[in-house]
């Protein structure tokens, strides 16, 4: 995961020396991550907006095996 302050350097097409960005490549603390259901809108590339990341309620939870 990139910090917002590193976005510009990571995405800079002029960077050809990987040593300038190698420090960005470290594991992200999984305890800081959040998961939630999103709409099937994410399945279509033309849907490229913030609604793709919007949390949606689960209408019918899937049955559990155990």
Secondary structure, DSSP 4 states (H G I P E B T S, - for coil): ---GGGHHHHH-TT---GGGTGGG-----GGG-----B-GGGGSTT--SGGGG-B---SSPPPP--
